[in-house]
Amino acid sequence: MRREYIIIDEAGLHARPASLLVQAAGKFPNNILIEYKDKKLTLKSIMAVMSLGVPQKAVIAIEVEGDNPLEVFASLEKILQEHNLV
């Protein structure tokens, strides 16, 4: 399952919320990927996420493979919304 988001934060996808997304993703056994500009990397590595350099107004996609994708998306979207990223 895949969903797209537009990052609205002026700082883009910056370190604090990125680390929270990585921590949340790590709690699930699923393969969880983040995609930006044709680069698709694991959402379970802070180095991978930060290497994307996602700026404000960028469109990212998150892809969840495996069981309970709705539960995974609920957890990740809560972080995105709490930190005013989307």
PEDA-V694122 format. One line per field, one symbol per residue. psi: psi as a letter, one per 40 degrees, with the letter a starting at -180 (. if undefined). burial: b if it has 16 or more other C-alpha atoms within 10 Angstrom, else e. Layout:
psi=???
burial=???
//
This chain:
psi=iiiiihhehdeagidddddddddddeeieihhihhhfehhiieehdddddedfhiieihiihhhiaifddddddddddddddefd.
burial=eeeeeebbbeebbbeebbbbbbbbbeebebebbbbbeeebbbbbbbeebeebebbbebbbebbbeeeebeebbeebbebbeeeebb
//
